[in-house]
């Protein structure tokens, strides 16, 4: 369903569980970035009405999630602030083709893989965090991440035939798995 080729290493859950404050701050930044990615796609491919409608809905939902995380931070007395991001997104974006229409396909599929990884990790947090409020919070976001993943994959098929999308998704998923396996020593959603 999620097209991931590699499971999250067990050490990730231990790493982020030991620093939930930083994970929550990073999560807020991730929601903000996800809205920005969708907005950029909306502007880049304005002639694709189906994509524009889907991206505008995702922008709204991601900004809503951003506000939910900000509210959670505030309730817990955690100051939202700038923190160094992981290199995950940067490394995925570096894999994207530079020429259209393959650039559009890669941008959509990398967004799909990011959403898939978020979905997988929200499930891990839901199932393993001792903090009941946070476990429920991440569980509530699980379904929307899966839906966003499917939407991005579906929209890539507006640009090239389905078999090319599926082949490219498989290639990118292998590379995404390598990025995940290399890990980073940060308490981030995608470290």
N, C-alpha and C positions, 0 to 999 in steps of 0.2 A: 504493500500500500504506500509506504513512504519512500521507496526507492533508495534507501540507504544501504550501503554495502558493508558498513562497519558499525558495530555497536559501540556505544560510549564505553570507554574503559572504566572499570570499577573505581579506579583512583580518583576520577573526576568527582564522583558523588562525595567521597570523603573530603576532597579538597574544598568544594563549595560549601559543604555542611559545616565546615570549621570556620567559614567566614560568610555567613548569610547576609550580613549588612552589605558587604561589597557586591555580592551576587545580586541583591535587590537593586542597588544603584545601577549596576551594569544592565540589569533587565530593563530598567526604565530607559536607558540609552538605546537598548536594542529595539524597543517598541517605537521610539522616536525615529531611529534609522529606518526601520521597516516602513513607516509612513513615508519617509523621504524617498525610499527606493520606489515605492508605488507611485508617488507623485512624479518622480523623474520619468518613469515609464509612461505615465499618462501624457506628459508633455512631449516625449520623444516620438510617440506613435499615435498622435492625435487623430490620424485618419482611420484608425481601427476602432470603430465605435464600440464593438463588443469589449475590447481591451480597456477603452476609456471608462466605460461603465463599471467594469470589474475593478479597475484600479481605484476609482473614486470611492467605491464601497470599502475596499481594503484600507485606503487612507483613513477613512472615518473610523473603521474598527480599530486600526492600530493606534490612532490618537486616543480613542476611548480607552484602550488598554494602557497607554502611557499615563493617562489621568488616574486610572485605577492603581497603578504602581506608585505614582506620586502620593496618592491618598494613603496607601499602605505605609510608605516611608514616613509620612507625616504622623500617622497614628503611632508609629513605633519610635518617634523622636529621632529619625535618621535624616540627616541633611542631604538633599540631593546635590551632587557636586560632580565636577568633571573628574574622571579617573582614566588611566590609560586603557585603551581598548585592547582586546586580543587582536592578533593578526589574521584571524580566521577569515573574515570577510574580505580583507585586502588580498589574501592569498587566493581565495576563490575568484574574485574579480580579475585577477591576473591571468586566469585561464580563458577568459572570454575572447572570442574572435573580435577582430576590429572592423570587419566588413559586413555590411548588411546583406541579406537578411539574417545571416548567422549570428551577428552581434545581438540582434533582438532575441533570437532563440536562446543564446547563452545567458543573456541577462535574465530572462524569465526562468531558465532552468537553475541558475545559481540561486535565484531568489527562492525557487521551489525547494532546493536542498537545504537552504538555511531554515525555512519554515519546517521542513521535515525533521531536521536536527533539533529545533526548538520543541517540536511536538514530542519527540522521543525523550528529551530531557525533562520536559514538564511531567511526563508520565513517571519518570524515575523519581523526581522530587515529590510528586503526589503520593507515590507508593512507599517512599522510604524516609521522608522527613518526620521527625518526632514532633515538630511544631505543627499542631493540627490546623491552625489558621493558614499557615503558608502552604501546607500540603493541599488543602482545599482550594486555595487561591490558584496554585499551579494547575490543579486538576480542572478547574473551571476554564482555563485557557487552552487546554489540550485540544479540544475539538476544533476551535477556530484555526489553530496552526495547521491541522490536518486538512481542513477545508482550503486554506490559503495555498498549501502545497499543491493540491489538486487543481486549483484555479490556474496557477502559474504554468503547470504542465499543459493543461488544456489550451491555454492562450498561445503557447509556443507553437502549437499546431496550426495557428493562423498564418504562420510565416513559411513553414516547410512541411512536407508530408509527414504523417504520423511515424512512419518507420525511421525517418531521419531524426525526429525528436527523440524517439525511444533509444536509438543507438547513441545519440549524443548525451542523453541523460545518463545512460549506463557508464559512458566514459567519464563524465564529470563526477558521478557518484564514487567511482574508484578513486579519483583524485581527492575528493572531499574526505573520503575515508582515510587516506594517507595524511591529510592535514590533521584530522582528529587524532589519529594514532601518534603523531609527533607531539601533540599536546603543547601546553604552555603552563608555566608555573604562575597562573593567575586564577582567581576565583571569578570566572566569567561564565556566562551562558554558553559561549562557544570557545572554550579554551581547551 
